[in-house]
Amino acid sequence: MIRGKINQYVEYFAANTWQDRTNHPNPIMLFVCPDETFAIFLHKHLLQVLEEEVELEIDFYLTTKDKIENPQLESELWQMVEEGED
C-alpha cells in the first residue's frame, strides 16, 4: 500500500502537477513510521525509487513514532534518504 502511494506522489511530481499547483518546484516528503523495522524497509524502498527515477527532485525524510514521542532519545529526529547510501 505504501509503495503505491509513493508511486502516486512520484507520478504527480513527474507530471509537473506538484509544481503547477503549489508553485514550489521541489517537495519534501516526511514519513513517520510505526517502528524501526518499517523505517528500514521504507528507507530501502525510497533508495530504490531515487535510483530508478534519476530526475526525481523530492526530498524524503523518515522518523519513527518513538522518536516523535521521545525526542530526547535521538539527537536527529529526521533521517534524510539520499542516493548512494548502503
N, C-alpha and C positions, 0 to 999 in steps of 0.2 A: 504494500500500500504506500509506504513512504517513497519507494523508488518511483512509482507512478506519479506521485505529487511532485517530486523533484524534476522528473522529465517534463511535466507540465510547465513548471517555472522556467526551465531551460528553453523550451519551445516559445514561451511567452516572451522571454528576453531575445531569443534569436530572431523572432519575427518583428522586432523593434516595437512591440506593443508596450513594453515597460517604459521605454524611453518616450514614446508618443504620449502616453497617459500621465506620466509623472514629471516629465521634463528633467529627469535625472538619468544620466547615462549608465551608471553602474550601481546595481542594487547590492545591499548587504543582507544576507540571509542568516538568521540566528535560529539554531535548533537547540531546544532543551530536551535532553534525552532522559528517559526514566532511570537509567543506571549506566555504569561504566561499560558493561558488555555491549549494550545497544550503541553507545557512543563510539566504541571501537569499530563495530560493524558499519555504522553510518560514515565514520571517517574514511574507511576503506572505500566505500561506495562513492563518496564525494571525490576522492582522489581519482577514481576511475572516470567519473564524469568529467573532471577537469582535463584529464589526459585525452579523452575522446573528443571533447569539444574545445579545440585548440583556441578559437577566438572568443571563448566564453569569458566575460569580464564580470563575473559575480563573485563576491567575497562570501565565503561560507565560514561561519563560526559555530563551534559546539561547546556545550557545557552539559552538566548533569543536574538533575533535580537536587541531589545532595549538596552540590556546590552552591546552588542558589539559596538553599535553606540554611547552609552553614558556611557563609563566605570566609570566615576566619580560618577554615581548614585549608584553603587554597589561596595562594597569592595571585594566581592567574585565573580569573573566573571564566574567561572565554578563550578557547583554543582555535586559532585560525587554521583552516585546511589549506595547505599550499602544495602546489605541484612540486615533484621532486622528493617528497618525503617518503620514507620507507616505513 
